[in-house]
Amino acid sequence: MLTLERLRADHADAVLAFERENRAYFARSVPDRGDAYFTPAGFAARHEALLAEQDAGICHFHVVLDADGHLVGRVNLVDVEDGSAELGYRVGELAAGKGVATAAVAQLCRVAGTAYGLASLVAVTHLDNLASRAVLERNSFTVVEDALVDGRPGVRYRRSRLGH
């Protein structure tokens, strides 16, 4: 059983540990966040900024916890505007391939429609990121157009029916 928790100040240590543990793994598929992000001061400033964005209603950030309460992923909604937002997610290496991303995205789609009142979500991924594409397609996202993601060929997805 997975649990989504809205990002809070007291998640900072666990999120930093998660990001450090998975830095090399994430860097294989997305641009690295840079050394400053992983310093205590740099991370603290970034975490505070995320919480401020969340308080302003611009974004909704979440941690994904496994049955033992360990942080195994993150799912986020950014650029909330006009009833829509962009979905982003990352799952740690030890949890990858076990359905964690699919389940977390499904939960967030329900929360997006019910708690946040959103009508649609968009997501982009690299064309060759078959795992990410499968997560989106399993969660009723459909391809809407080709896209460039970090200068590489990608695809943009959309899901309009949220909350179920």
C-alpha positions in Angstrom: 0.0 0.0 0.0 1.3 3.4 -1.0 0.5 6.7 0.7 0.7 10.2 -0.8 1.4 13.0 1.5 1.4 16.6 0.6 4.9 18.0 0.9 5.6 19.6 4.3 8.5 21.2 6.0 9.2 18.1 8.0 9.7 16.1 4.9 12.9 17.9 4.1 15.4 15.5 5.5 13.7 12.4 3.9 13.4 14.2 0.5 17.1 15.2 0.5 18.2 11.7 1.5 16.0 10.2 -1.3 17.4 12.6 -3.9 21.0 12.0 -2.8 20.5 8.2 -2.9 19.0 8.3 -6.3 21.0 11.1 -7.9 23.0 8.9 -10.3 19.9 6.8 -11.2 17.8 9.9 -12.0 20.6 11.5 -14.0 20.4 8.6 -16.4 17.0 9.9 -17.7 16.7 13.5 -16.7 19.1 16.4 -16.3 21.0 16.4 -12.9 19.8 19.1 -10.5 23.4 20.3 -9.9 25.7 20.1 -6.9 24.2 23.1 -5.1 20.8 21.4 -4.9 22.3 18.6 -2.8 24.0 20.8 -0.2 22.1 21.3 3.1 21.8 25.1 2.5 20.9 24.7 -1.2 18.3 22.1 -0.5 16.8 23.9 2.4 16.3 27.0 0.3 14.8 25.0 -2.6 12.5 23.1 -0.2 11.3 26.4 1.4 10.7 27.8 -2.1 8.6 24.8 -3.1 6.5 25.1 0.1 5.9 28.8 -0.8 4.8 27.9 -4.3 2.5 25.3 -2.8 1.0 27.8 -0.3 0.4 30.2 -3.2 -1.6 27.4 -5.1 0.9 27.5 -8.0 1.9 23.9 -7.4 1.0 20.8 -5.4 4.0 18.6 -4.3 3.7 15.1 -2.8 5.9 12.4 -1.4 5.1 8.8 -2.0 5.6 6.5 1.0 5.6 2.7 1.0 3.8 0.5 3.6 6.7 1.0 6.0 6.6 4.8 5.7 9.8 5.0 3.6 9.9 7.7 0.9 10.1 5.9 -2.4 9.0 8.6 -4.8 7.6 12.0 -5.5 4.6 13.1 -7.6 4.0 16.8 -8.4 1.6 19.1 -10.1 3.2 22.3 -11.3 2.0 25.4 -13.2 -1.5 25.1 -11.9 -3.7 27.4 -14.0 -7.1 27.5 -15.5 -8.1 24.1 -14.1 -5.0 22.3 -15.4 -1.5 21.4 -14.3 1.6 19.6 -15.5 2.3 16.2 -13.8 5.8 15.2 -12.9 7.0 12.1 -11.0 10.1 10.2 -10.0 10.5 6.9 -8.3 13.6 5.7 -6.6 15.7 3.0 -8.1 14.8 0.3 -5.5 11.1 0.9 -6.1 11.3 1.1 -9.9 9.5 -1.5 -12.0 7.2 -2.5 -9.1 4.1 -0.4 -10.1 4.9 2.4 -7.7 4.8 5.2 -10.3 1.6 3.8 -11.8 -0.2 3.6 -8.4 1.1 7.0 -7.3 0.0 8.7 -10.5 -3.4 7.1 -10.2 -3.8 8.4 -6.6 -2.6 11.9 -7.7 -5.1 12.0 -10.6 -7.9 11.3 -8.1 -6.6 14.0 -5.7 -6.1 16.5 -8.5 -9.8 16.2 -9.5 -11.3 16.0 -6.0 -9.1 18.0 -3.6 -7.6 20.5 -6.1 -10.6 20.9 -8.4 -8.5 20.4 -11.6 -10.1 19.3 -14.8 -7.1 18.1 -16.7 -3.4 17.2 -16.5 -0.6 17.2 -19.0 2.7 15.4 -18.9 5.8 15.2 -21.1 8.4 12.5 -21.4 11.2 11.5 -23.7 10.1 9.4 -26.6 12.4 6.6 -25.6 11.3 6.5 -21.9 9.1 3.5 -22.3 8.5 3.1 -18.6 7.3 6.6 -18.1 5.1 6.3 -21.2 3.6 3.1 -19.8 2.8 4.8 -16.5 0.9 7.5 -18.3 -0.9 5.2 -20.6 -2.0 2.9 -17.8 -3.5 6.0 -16.1 -5.6 7.0 -19.1 -3.3 9.7 -20.5 -3.4 10.0 -24.2 -0.8 11.4 -26.6 -1.7 14.8 -27.9 1.5 15.9 -29.7 5.2 15.4 -30.2 7.4 17.6 -28.0 11.0 18.4 -27.3 12.1 17.5 -23.8 15.5 18.8 -22.7 16.3 19.0 -26.4 15.4 15.4 -27.1 12.4 14.0 -29.0 9.5 13.6 -26.6 5.8 13.3 -26.4 3.1 15.3 -24.6 0.2 13.5 -22.9 -3.1 14.8 -21.6 -5.8 13.3 -19.3 -9.1 15.1 -18.9 -11.2 12.9 -16.6 -9.8 13.3 -13.1 -11.2 12.3 -9.7 -12.1 8.7 -10.5 
